[in-house]
Amino acid sequence: MIEAQGVKKSFGPRSILRGVDLKVETGETLVIIGGSGCGKSTFLKCVIGLHHPDEGTIVVDGINVAELKTEAEIADYRRRFGYLFQEGALFDSMTVWENITFGLRYLTDIEPGKYRKIASDCLALVGLKDIEDFKPAELSGGMKKRVALARAIAAQPSYILYDEPTTGLDPIMTDVISDLILDLQKQLKVTAIAVTHDMRSAYKVASRIAMLHEGKVLEVAHPDIIKISKNPYVRQFVDGKSEGPIKMKLKDFEAEPAANGANK
Amino acid sequence: MSGGNGPSIGIIGHFGRGVLEAAEETGQFAFLVRSTFGWMTSYRIEWRQTLIQIVRVGVDSLPVTAMTAFFTGMVLALQTGASSKHFFNEPLFVGTVVAFSLVMELAPVMTAIVVAGRAGAAIAAELGTMKVTEQIDALYTLGTDPIRYLVIPRFIAFMIVLPLLTVASDFTGIFGGYLVAHAKYQIPRTVYWHDIVNNMEIRHFVHGFLKTFVFAAVVSLVSCFKGVTTRGGAEGVGKSTTSAVVISMVLILVLDYFATAVLNAFGIT
């Protein structure tokens, strides 16, 4: 279980997370939705320890991320997670199978002789085969995402964090990736947090959906409840309307909207 | 952007911001240096990565550093011979001047500068691209980190390779000088060689050789630092690469003076 309480994070003068409270139950897929720059990816990076919250706590299986000190503790913590980066973040200089098995050396005690077989198995899980010796530059966008997903699951994590898994893909590939997330959920029984602003994908994969706006959680509910939410912010976002309480500037020279500071 | 985005800061504000950024960057660099030296002893070294870097930095740089030294030796011989003929009516001590200049100063400094321009720039660009495409973050999530996986192998590779490249430059430069001394001034091989061995001692070689370790540390750490702290996209990578090369070259020349002063103080001169 992942439990975040009052998580705040700023970068210089920019306050990104302003007190995030979220609980992710074991076995569920929590989808975090919200506009660009609302802090979704920052929250994910705080969970895995890439960013350290300025305030608040993140506790995973009883372990407080902020209290990890030794190298062994950090390695043990990271072993629990698979992380799918927005653009895949595959290592250009390595082949597909080297990418997939890269973390095994550091996160597991598996013999190197078994790496190639594990890479093929992970590729099969994401619906790919015979591309083990390709370089990332030789793959399409959808294939890169799938290889990145294979890399995220190679060390058999308990948690998978998806950072915008469908961004930049065509509608069919978007649906394929959503199906894959569901499949992995069923086959590997992992707990997942997925960050997205693709509502179709969110409805499909989510056990619950949390709406993040200006660094705070506005609502957490089952997808069916989110669909009929009365919260005007959630309503505007899921309907994809430009008019509503969430103000976004159309042009750079427009004045900052007065209502932008309000959260509810 | 609208004017209401923040109070306008004057020239003092810009200066203050610049000072703060420089101080922050210096602190980050100090952290990287401390981590590199500290973690080298406590972590398993990535020897495969180190070997790859030795090939990239060393073997691939050898032709260009050798050619630079070769022509430097040639021009030294040409200038020395011409000056000597002008003052003494015959080319005296050409081998001595070529060898001393190369072994103590020019080969270490020029080799380091050429390697900074070639391998240092490549490192900053590669690591910078890894940073902006989140590959560095991916290293963390996969159980390692950039200092252990990227910086330490490059640092070790530089420490091994730059002294060897410099020795190669010493020889090619002296050989280049000999070709000119022989062809242009008809200096016999034995005279050229005796001019070198009769006047030069092992400590002169050690003087130049020790300096290469300072240059290797500077070029590798500055290039890695600029790479892993890259911000922004392609423009950020370009800026990091440029500043890695410029800072490395300036530091090579500045530290050359101080390293020479320290070595002189210890009598290695």
Chai-1 contact restraints between the chains, C-beta under 6 A:
chainA,res_idxA,chainB,res_idxB,connection_type,confidence,min_distance_angstrom,max_distance_angstrom,comment,restraint_id
A,I48,B,T141,contact,1.0,0.0,6.0,A-B,restraint_1
A,L50,B,D137,contact,1.0,0.0,6.0,A-B,restraint_2
A,L50,B,Y140,contact,1.0,0.0,6.0,A-B,restraint_3
A,A75,B,G143,contact,1.0,0.0,6.0,A-B,restraint_4
A,R78,B,G143,contact,1.0,0.0,6.0,A-B,restraint_5
A,Y83,B,T141,contact,1.0,0.0,6.0,A-B,restraint_6
A,F85,B,E134,contact,1.0,0.0,6.0,A-B,restraint_7
A,A89,B,E134,contact,1.0,0.0,6.0,A-B,restraint_8
A,A89,B,Q135,contact,1.0,0.0,6.0,A-B,restraint_9
A,A89,B,A138,contact,1.0,0.0,6.0,A-B,restraint_10
A,F91,B,Q135,contact,1.0,0.0,6.0,A-B,restraint_11
A,F102,B,L142,contact,1.0,0.0,6.0,A-B,restraint_12
A,G103,B,L142,contact,1.0,0.0,6.0,A-B,restraint_13
A,G103,B,G143,contact,1.0,0.0,6.0,A-B,restraint_14
A,Y106,B,G143,contact,1.0,0.0,6.0,A-B,restraint_15
A,Y106,B,T144,contact,1.0,0.0,6.0,A-B,restraint_16
A,L107,B,G143,contact,1.0,0.0,6.0,A-B,restraint_17
A,D252,B,M1,contact,1.0,0.0,6.0,A-B,restraint_18
